[in-house]
Amino acid sequence: MARQSKVVASFAEAVAGIEDGATIGFGGFAMPGVPFNLMRALQEQGAKRLTCVANTTGGAAQPRMPDIGHLVERGMVAKVICAFTAATRASDELPFTKYYERGEVEAELVPQGTLAERLRAAGAGIPAFYTPTAVGTELAEGRETRMFGGREYLLEAALPLDYAFIRAHRADTSGNLRFRRSQRNFNPVMAMAARVTIVEVENAIEPAGSFDPDDVHLAGIFVHRMVVIPPAPDGIWPQMREPRK
Amino acid sequence: MSGLNRQQMADAVARRFQDGWIVNLGVGIPTMCSNTAITADIIYHSENGVIGYGPLAEPGHEDMHLVNAGGQHVTLKPEAAVVHHADSFAIIRSGKIDVTVMGAYEVACNGDFANWKVAGALGGGIGGAMDLAASAKRVFIILEHTQRNGAPRLLTRCALPVTARGVVKLVATNLGLFEPAGEGFNLLEIAPGVSVDEIRAATGAPVLVPADLKTIAV
């Protein structure tokens, strides 16, 4: 019996069935590798009480692209877990911020490397780990630390995901992925941490065997649904940010 | 009393880099440490996994798949490599970054600094700062010497929530180069046209001045 195809025809089909209360990781860093099309489709899908995991809630730069802030604005989000719950520049305000300040959404602020390692641990069957990051800061108050070799480390738990939304440059029918340049970022660790990984792909899906196995960045066993991004305006493609003043 | 401009502050820090160092530059003024002829033989590391990036891309030649941690479109040197985020922070946590250069709101003479949360804010922007500060071999800070209202940013103890404790090795401001020394800041070099009295008046901690004080070359 042949395996079921991982390729789906639309973004709506790709995000179908996501349950209320799901934990979803969104890959990407700045522009590259962000699953903008899947994030837009999720707005329409409308699942509620989501926990959203990403580097940032987004929305400080122009033009504004689909981001977690849009999901918050639609009342879909219960909690975010991010390395930024405020903008990099204190003078900028994220769209998310006013909902956070009104208590309508919860936030867990996590150092970026701890976020990546919590995801990596989840994908690696490691329930928790110790890191030197954030020791002695407000983030460590009241939490378990332990000395190793005379240095203090903070205990951090793995962060498993129900779904990972990621964007890749190329894919074959078995789900083997390749990323281009800094598009890789969080995407492989998000995929490995997730029960279901959904990928938007920038090029036509290629036959299995198109990549040398040595050149695969993420093995197809971590990939469950793929959808090809159509040309603009139907598909969302990265654009140049407007220059900052 | 204005002292150094932003590029001159960055240059004063970049002159401390050594050939072959792996360097991580934070957003803002630290980014300017790479835009100078001073730092030819440096491997720049970016949190998003780009190792060995070069100058900013020329307008019209930006690669939409390639940015540094500040979201700037950079170029790659021939030696460049790309890793995923967990490996990028494995590089950081395992102590392979020779120096991280960051901006800050406050820095204290005990080596603490604060750069992720402003007074009264609910949220914060940590990014990779806590990982870098905890595990880089050296932490260098670049910041304006005072707030806009003249209040000092160089203090005995940080008032804002800290990013890491006891880690800062060098502080560059528009007025000079400083070294946290426990009970005060050692003034290593002074900006041209600035007096020690002006620095003392603008600093919230004791300033220790060597007999042979050097002036920063600009």
Interface residues (C-beta under 8 A of the other chain):
Chain A: F29 A30 M31 P32 N55 A61 A83 F84 T85 A86 A87 T88 A90 L94 T97 Y100 E101 A107 L109 V110 P111 Q112 G113 T114 A116 E117 L119 R120 T131 P132 T133 A134 V135 G136 T137 E138 L139 H169 R180 R181 S182 Q183 R184 N185 F186 N187 P188 V189 H217 W237 P238 Q239 M240 R241
Chain B: V27 S46 E47 N48 G49 V50 E62 D63 M64 H65 L66 V67 N68 A69 G71 L76 V82 V83 H84 H85 A86 S88 F89 I92 R93 K117 V118 A121 L122 G123 G124 G125 I126 G127 G128 A129 M130 D131 A134 S135 P161 V162 T163 A164 R165
